Amino acid sequence: MLDNAERSGKDASTGPAGDLTSPAGTGAPAKRSRTSEKPPLGSRLRRDWQLLLMTVPAVGLLAVFHYIPTLGNVIAFQDYSPHVGIAESPWIGFANFQWLLTDQSFWDATLNTLTITAFQLVFYFPLPILLAILLDSVMNPRIRLFVQSIVYMPHFFSWVLVVTLFQQILGGAGLISQLLRANGYDGVDLMTDPDTFLLLVTAESVWKDAGWGTIIFLAALAAINPHLYEAAAVDGAGRWRRIWHITLPGLRPVIVLLLILRLGDALNVGFEQFFLQRDAVGREAAEVLDTFVYWRTLVTGEWSYGAAAGLVKGVVGLVLILVANKVAHRFGEQGIYKRS
């Protein structure tokens, strides 16, 4: 009888499942420790108020120059007139988009934009990676700093200066034409040739921004453990095998991230570079979506039509980012975001 009573008391104190943390006789699980829970919002605000205060200027700039103007996209669904404003402009629904999709000049500009993006994705995007690997292999810090300064400098030049420089070299009265004429040949004018315009704008972009694009890849290279290279060299791996098996895998997350962002920006190849050279080579070769929106809004005053074109470009860019990010997840990469 005594043994049964002791056994009954032990079962009552430990619960039906023998859980020592459960209340006696209830079988309820123990409450989770409050130390592992997230602090209340008020406590986090009082704790991080200095950091939040530092973000106020950046948030204010985004709100004033990005988010508030984004609300103006509503004019894409209106017959907008700046004389009466958004509130008084009549609502016409998707009429501007229907007009846009039947406009051949819009499709010509889209085709030119996609062609330039695809060409530069193949022949321009890998160059900063190769240049960063070459710079990282330079052992002398003075030589490396000198080369970095030289290749970074063109990024700070305006497109007006870049186009002028290329004009002085490749134009009809440029340096190359003068040398050809001095040796009895006909001069060339690559600055006004629509057939070579794709190569021209890619060369201009490479000269201006390839060096600046190496900054991110140099930072990624600095994060690779140098002991990996030492171990590979001890195992007999040469320079090319170390690059293939250590350097490129170390750069892969950054490459995938920048590739996703580049695909999302596929319909935005720039404005000033093409605007400056549009008249020289003709609209058929140099018209891209950015210049198309400019000529159909600021020049002709078709504000709603231009807003519809810009809105389509933004939506397509968003879709491309989401698709590219999903593909990156399929290959095991982080991408720009990943659900936890």
Sequence and secondary structure as in RCSB ss.txt:
>XXXX:A:sequence
MLDNAERSGKDASTGPAGDLTSPAGTGAPAKRSRTSEKPPLGSRLRRDWQLLLMTVPAVGLLAVFHYIPTLGNVI
AFQDYSPHVGIAESPWIGFANFQWLLTDQSFWDATLNTLTITAFQLVFYFPLPILLAILLDSVMNPRIRLFVQSI
VYMPHFFSWVLVVTLFQQILGGAGLISQLLRANGYDGVDLMTDPDTFLLLVTAESVWKDAGWGTIIFLAALAAIN
PHLYEAAAVDGAGRWRRIWHITLPGLRPVIVLLLILRLGDALNVGFEQFFLQRDAVGREAAEVLDTFVYWRTLVT
GEWSYGAAAGLVKGVVGLVLILVANKVAHRFGEQGIYKRS
>XXXX:A:secstr
 HHHHHHHHHHHHHTTTT TTS TTT       GGGS   HHHHHHHSHHHHHHHHHHHHHHIIIIIHHHGGGGG
GGB   TTTHHHHS B TTHHHHHHHT HHHHHHHHHHHHHHHHHHHHTTHHHHHHHHHHHT   HHHHHHHHHH
HHGGGGS HHHHHHHHHHHHSTTSHHHHHHHHTT     GGG GGGHHHHHHHHHHHHHTTTTHHHHHHHHHTS 
HHHHHHHHHTT  HHHHIIIIIHHHHHHHHHHHHHHHHHTTT   SHHHHHHHHHH HHHH  HHHHHHIIIIIT
  HHHHHHHHHHHHHHHHHHHHHHHHHHHHTT   S    
